[in-house]
């Protein structure tokens, strides 16, 4: 089985401990990439219809941070913030525990 590599940009805090060792703690995800609804569905384990509903709901109301490019036919694909997908996944994984 091949390993999948993932790169994320994070903001971290570094602490020097009394024994001289260093502790690095991730504070915030700073990755500002956008993904499509198919990838968001795969990451969250939901259907694409559910992802579109979460995009329409918006981040303020518990959904995803997403937008569409202007188009004449109003059929542009959703562009979804990867950070909001990861945050949504973390919120919901804590709620089910």
N, CA and C atoms as an extended XYZ file, in Angstrom:
291
Properties=species:S:1:pos:R:3:atomname:S:1:resname:S:1:resid:I:1 pbc="F F F"
N         0.846       -1.178        0.000 N   UNK     1
C         0.000        0.000        0.000 CA  UNK     1
C         0.890        1.238        0.000 C   UNK     1
N         0.628        2.145       -0.930 N   UNK     2
C         1.438        3.352       -1.059 CA  UNK     2
C         1.004        4.393       -0.037 C   UNK     2
N         1.966        5.127        0.453 N   UNK     3
C         1.667        6.199        1.409 CA  UNK     3
C         1.266        7.452        0.646 C   UNK     3
N         0.286        8.165        1.154 N   UNK     4
C        -0.157        9.411        0.548 CA  UNK     4
C         0.473       10.570        1.306 C   UNK     4
N         1.086       11.487        0.583 N   UNK     5
C         1.723       12.639        1.206 CA  UNK     5
C         0.767       13.820        1.202 C   UNK     5
N         0.706       14.523        2.320 N   UNK     6
C        -0.122       15.705        2.443 CA  UNK     6
C         0.715       16.819        3.054 C   UNK     6
N         0.643       17.988        2.456 N   UNK     7
C         1.371       19.143        2.966 CA  UNK     7
C         0.367       20.192        3.413 C   UNK     7
N         0.502       20.644        4.643 N   UNK     8
C        -0.363       21.691        5.178 CA  UNK     8
C         0.508       22.803        5.744 C   UNK     8
N         0.052       24.028        5.606 N   UNK     9
C         0.744       25.168        6.201 CA  UNK     9
C         0.056       25.490        7.524 C   UNK     9
N         0.838       25.570        8.584 N   UNK    10
C         0.272       25.864        9.901 CA  UNK    10
C         1.069       26.971       10.574 C   UNK    10
N         0.435       27.632       11.529 N   UNK    11
C         1.122       28.580       12.402 CA  UNK    11
C         1.370       27.822       13.696 C   UNK    11
N         2.577       27.912       14.214 N   UNK    12
C         2.924       27.138       15.397 CA  UNK    12
C         3.569       28.014       16.459 C   UNK    12
N         3.464       27.561       17.712 N   UNK    13
C         4.136       28.216       18.839 CA  UNK    13
C         5.240       27.301       19.337 C   UNK    13
N         6.382       27.890       19.617 N   UNK    14
C         7.528       27.136       20.109 CA  UNK    14
C         7.786       27.503       21.567 C   UNK    14
N         7.964       26.493       22.409 N   UNK    15
C         8.232       26.706       23.830 CA  UNK    15
C         9.518       25.981       24.199 C   UNK    15
N        10.384       26.677       24.928 N   UNK    16
C        11.603       26.040       25.439 CA  UNK    16
C        11.312       25.580       26.866 C   UNK    16
N        11.430       24.299       27.076 N   UNK    17
C        11.138       23.698       28.380 CA  UNK    17
C        12.314       23.869       29.334 C   UNK    17
N        12.078       23.743       30.662 N   UNK    18
C        13.156       23.906       31.651 CA  UNK    18
C        14.341       22.958       31.431 C   UNK    18
N        14.077       21.769       30.872 N   UNK    19
C        15.169       20.825       30.647 CA  UNK    19
C        15.934       21.098       29.356 C   UNK    19
N        15.566       22.172       28.635 N   UNK    20
C        16.261       22.545       27.411 CA  UNK    20
C        15.614       21.998       26.145 C   UNK    20
N        14.647       21.119       26.282 N   UNK    21
C        13.971       20.586       25.099 CA  UNK    21
C        13.000       21.631       24.539 C   UNK    21
N        12.607       21.433       23.318 N   UNK    22
C        11.717       22.372       22.644 CA  UNK    22
C        10.401       21.664       22.320 C   UNK    22
N         9.299       22.348       22.579 N   UNK    23
C         7.985       21.837       22.223 CA  UNK    23
C         7.384       22.759       21.178 C   UNK    23
N         6.905       22.170       20.088 N   UNK    24
C         6.255       22.941       19.037 CA  UNK    24
C         4.799       22.498       18.982 C   UNK    24
N         3.886       23.470       19.077 N   UNK    25
C         2.452       23.179       19.101 CA  UNK    25
C         1.775       23.910       17.949 C   UNK    25
N         1.031       23.162       17.139 N   UNK    26
C         0.283       23.774       16.046 CA  UNK    26
C        -0.847       24.620       16.623 C   UNK    26
N        -0.987       25.837       16.118 N   UNK    27
C        -1.986       26.769       16.628 CA  UNK    27
C        -3.121       26.966       15.628 C   UNK    27
N        -2.778       27.070       14.349 N   UNK    28
C        -3.786       27.427       13.368 CA  UNK    28
C        -3.394       26.903       11.995 C   UNK    28
N        -4.360       26.416       11.256 N   UNK    29
C        -4.156       26.020        9.878 CA  UNK    29
C        -4.170       27.280        9.027 C   UNK    29
N        -3.127       27.500        8.241 N   UNK    30
C        -3.053       28.714        7.425 CA  UNK    30
C        -3.095       28.394        5.942 C   UNK    30
N        -3.492       27.184        5.618 N   UNK    31
C        -3.579       26.765        4.222 CA  UNK    31
C        -4.809       27.412        3.600 C   UNK    31
N        -4.622       28.207        2.554 N   UNK    32
C        -5.752       28.918        1.960 CA  UNK    32
C        -6.138       28.356        0.594 C   UNK    32
N        -5.859       27.073        0.365 N   UNK    33
C        -6.234       26.456       -0.904 CA  UNK    33
C        -7.743       26.280       -1.000 C   UNK    33
N        -8.220       26.253       -2.227 N   UNK    34
C        -9.626       25.982       -2.501 CA  UNK    34
C        -9.734       24.604       -3.134 C   UNK    34
N       -10.832       23.915       -2.834 N   UNK    35
C       -11.070       22.608       -3.423 CA  UNK    35
C       -12.468       22.596       -4.035 C   UNK    35
N       -12.726       21.601       -4.854 N   UNK    36
C       -14.046       21.454       -5.475 CA  UNK    36
C       -14.941       20.597       -4.591 C   UNK    36
N       -16.211       20.558       -4.931 N   UNK    37
C       -17.183       19.826       -4.120 CA  UNK    37
C       -16.897       18.331       -4.071 C   UNK    37
N       -16.366       17.747       -5.148 N   UNK    38
C       -16.067       16.318       -5.150 CA  UNK    38
C       -14.996       15.975       -4.112 C   UNK    38
N       -13.955       16.802       -4.014 N   UNK    39
C       -12.909       16.542       -3.022 CA  UNK    39
C       -13.422       16.783       -1.608 C   UNK    39
N       -14.249       17.811       -1.430 N   UNK    40
C       -14.834       18.071       -0.109 CA  UNK    40
C       -15.713       16.896        0.312 C   UNK    40
N       -16.484       16.359       -0.624 N   UNK    41
C       -17.340       15.208       -0.332 CA  UNK    41
C       -16.506       14.009        0.091 C   UNK    41
N       -15.401       13.790       -0.585 N   UNK    42
C       -14.503       12.667       -0.258 CA  UNK    42
C       -13.895       12.854        1.130 C   UNK    42
N       -13.452       14.056        1.439 N   UNK    43
C       -12.820       14.316        2.739 CA  UNK    43
C       -13.800       14.214        3.897 C   UNK    43
N       -15.071       14.577        3.652 N   UNK    44
C       -16.066       14.565        4.728 CA  UNK    44
C       -16.919       13.302        4.736 C   UNK    44
N       -16.815       12.491        3.706 N   UNK    45
C       -17.621       11.282        3.640 CA  UNK    45
C       -19.096       11.576        3.413 C   UNK    45
N       -19.386       12.625        2.654 N   UNK    46
C       -20.758       13.025        2.359 CA  UNK    46
C       -20.978       13.012        0.859 C   UNK    46
N       -22.242       13.083        0.465 N   UNK    47
C       -22.576       13.189       -0.952 CA  UNK    47
C       -22.388       14.610       -1.451 C   UNK    47
N       -22.270       14.754       -2.768 N   UNK    48
C       -22.058       16.085       -3.347 CA  UNK    48
C       -23.262       16.994       -3.115 C   UNK    48
N       -24.469       16.429       -3.078 N   UNK    49
C       -25.655       17.243       -2.791 CA  UNK    49
C       -25.572       17.850       -1.390 C   UNK    49
N       -25.096       17.061       -0.437 N   UNK    50
C       -24.928       17.566        0.937 CA  UNK    50
C       -23.870       18.660        0.990 C   UNK    50
N       -22.801       18.492        0.232 N   UNK    51
C       -21.742       19.503        0.195 CA  UNK    51
C       -22.295       20.812       -0.375 C   UNK    51
N       -23.079       20.732       -1.443 N   UNK    52
C       -23.673       21.937       -2.033 CA  UNK    52
C       -24.608       22.623       -1.039 C   UNK    52
N       -25.355       21.832       -0.272 N   UNK    53
C       -26.244       22.400        0.742 CA  UNK    53
C       -25.422       23.121        1.824 C   UNK    53
N       -24.305       22.522        2.239 N   UNK    54
C       -23.443       23.150        3.245 CA  UNK    54
C       -22.810       24.436        2.703 C   UNK    54
N       -22.501       24.460        1.404 N   UNK    55
C       -21.958       25.671        0.784 CA  UNK    55
C       -22.998       26.782        0.781 C   UNK    55
N       -24.234       26.427        0.435 N   UNK    56
C       -25.306       27.420        0.422 CA  UNK    56
C       -25.613       27.924        1.829 C   UNK    56
N       -25.473       27.045        2.809 N   UNK    57
C       -25.719       27.407        4.199 CA  UNK    57
C       -24.731       28.470        4.669 C   UNK    57
N       -23.479       28.304        4.303 N   UNK    58
C       -22.447       29.284        4.647 CA  UNK    58
C       -21.798       29.007        5.992 C   UNK    58
N       -20.613       29.526        6.158 N   UNK    59
C       -19.803       29.289        7.355 CA  UNK    59
C       -20.448       29.876        8.615 C   UNK    59
N       -21.124       31.006        8.487 N   UNK    60
C       -21.747       31.651        9.651 CA  UNK    60
C       -22.851       30.803       10.267 C   UNK    60
N       -23.453       29.944        9.459 N   UNK    61
C       -24.578       29.132        9.920 CA  UNK    61
C       -24.211       27.656       10.069 C   UNK    61
N       -22.922       27.368       10.235 N   UNK    62
C       -22.474       26.000       10.473 CA  UNK    62
C       -22.116       25.215        9.235 C   UNK    62
N       -22.127       25.853        8.080 N   UNK    63
C       -21.790       25.181        6.827 CA  UNK    63
C       -20.330       25.379        6.458 C   UNK    63
N       -20.084       25.499        5.162 N   UNK    64
C       -18.725       25.647        4.652 CA  UNK    64
C       -18.516       27.038        4.051 C   UNK    64
N       -17.282       27.511        4.112 N   UNK    65
C       -16.913       28.772        3.469 CA  UNK    65
C       -16.681       28.460        1.997 C   UNK    65
N       -17.569       28.950        1.149 N   UNK    66
C       -17.492       28.630       -0.272 CA  UNK    66
C       -18.030       29.781       -1.104 C   UNK    66
N       -17.672       29.803       -2.386 N   UNK    67
C       -18.139       30.829       -3.298 CA  UNK    67
C       -18.120       30.266       -4.706 C   UNK    67
N       -18.793       30.984       -5.593 N   UNK    68
C       -18.819       30.640       -7.010 CA  UNK    68
C       -18.330       31.830       -7.809 C   UNK    68
N       -17.659       31.543       -8.908 N   UNK    69
C       -17.265       32.597       -9.832 CA  UNK    69
C       -18.511       33.051      -10.583 C   UNK    69
N       -18.593       34.316      -10.950 N   UNK    70
C       -19.756       34.776      -11.716 CA  UNK    70
C       -19.839       34.043      -13.058 C   UNK    70
N       -21.044       33.644      -13.441 N   UNK    71
C       -21.242       33.010      -14.742 CA  UNK    71
C       -22.605       33.404      -15.291 C   UNK    71
N       -22.704       33.441      -16.594 N   UNK    72
C       -23.943       33.839      -17.249 CA  UNK    72
C       -25.042       32.823      -16.965 C   UNK    72
N       -24.719       31.541      -17.008 N   UNK    73
C       -25.720       30.485      -16.811 CA  UNK    73
C       -25.948       30.131      -15.344 C   UNK    73
N       -25.240       30.778      -14.447 N   UNK    74
C       -25.370       30.508      -13.004 CA  UNK    74
C       -25.041       29.053      -12.651 C   UNK    74
N       -24.108       28.433      -13.379 N   UNK    75
C       -23.773       27.047      -13.119 CA  UNK    75
C       -22.286       26.841      -12.802 C   UNK    75
N       -21.642       27.875      -12.300 N   UNK    76
C       -20.227       27.766      -11.938 CA  UNK    76
C       -20.081       26.796      -10.763 C   UNK    76
N       -18.977       26.033      -10.723 N   UNK    77
C       -18.787       25.096       -9.612 CA  UNK    77
C       -18.436       25.834       -8.320 C   UNK    77
N       -18.770       25.218       -7.213 N   UNK    78
C       -18.403       25.770       -5.909 CA  UNK    78
C       -16.901       25.668       -5.724 C   UNK    78
N       -16.305       26.708       -5.169 N   UNK    79
C       -14.911       26.705       -4.722 CA  UNK    79
C       -14.991       26.760       -3.209 C   UNK    79
N       -14.439       25.758       -2.543 N   UNK    80
C       -14.618       25.593       -1.101 CA  UNK    80
C       -13.268       25.724       -0.407 C   UNK    80
N       -13.239       26.470        0.669 N   UNK    81
C       -12.016       26.655        1.442 CA  UNK    81
C       -11.635       25.336        2.117 C   UNK    81
N       -10.410       24.878        1.867 N   UNK    82
C        -9.930       23.644        2.491 CA  UNK    82
C        -9.933       23.781        4.005 C   UNK    82
N        -9.569       24.941        4.512 N   UNK    83
C        -9.552       25.158        5.967 CA  UNK    83
C       -10.951       24.982        6.563 C   UNK    83
N       -11.995       25.443        5.853 N   UNK    84
C       -13.343       25.291        6.391 CA  UNK    84
C       -13.790       23.830        6.366 C   UNK    84
N       -13.338       23.073        5.370 N   UNK    85
C       -13.662       21.639        5.309 CA  UNK    85
C       -13.023       20.910        6.480 C   UNK    85
N       -11.748       21.195        6.743 N   UNK    86
C       -11.050       20.543        7.850 CA  UNK    86
C       -11.650       20.953        9.195 C   UNK    86
N       -12.032       22.216        9.322 N   UNK    87
C       -12.663       22.695       10.549 CA  UNK    87
C       -14.027       22.028       10.756 C   UNK    87
N       -14.802       21.904        9.687 N   UNK    88
C       -16.109       21.245        9.757 CA  UNK    88
C       -15.939       19.788       10.187 C   UNK    88
N       -14.955       19.118        9.600 N   UNK    89
C       -14.690       17.709        9.950 CA  UNK    89
C       -14.309       17.569       11.423 C   UNK    89
N       -13.471       18.483       11.925 N   UNK    90
C       -13.062       18.435       13.326 CA  UNK    90
C       -14.231       18.710       14.264 C   UNK    90
N       -15.061       19.697       13.933 N   UNK    91
C       -16.230       20.008       14.763 CA  UNK    91
C       -17.171       18.813       14.847 C   UNK    91
N       -17.403       18.174       13.740 N   UNK    92
C       -18.348       17.061       13.713 CA  UNK    92
C       -17.765       15.787       14.292 C   UNK    92
N       -16.462       15.591       14.219 N   UNK    93
C       -15.872       14.403       14.832 CA  UNK    93
C       -15.900       14.510       16.350 C   UNK    93
N       -15.768       15.725       16.888 N   UNK    94
C       -15.854       15.915       18.343 CA  UNK    94
C       -17.297       15.753       18.834 C   UNK    94
N       -18.258       16.139       17.996 N   UNK    95
C       -19.669       16.054       18.383 CA  UNK    95
C       -20.144       14.604       18.443 C   UNK    95
N       -19.552       13.722       17.638 N   UNK    96
C       -19.990       12.331       17.628 CA  UNK    96
C       -19.277       11.465       18.652 C   UNK    96
N       -18.300       12.005       19.328 N   UNK    97
C       -17.560       11.212       20.316 CA  UNK    97
C       -18.279       11.155       21.637 C   UNK    97
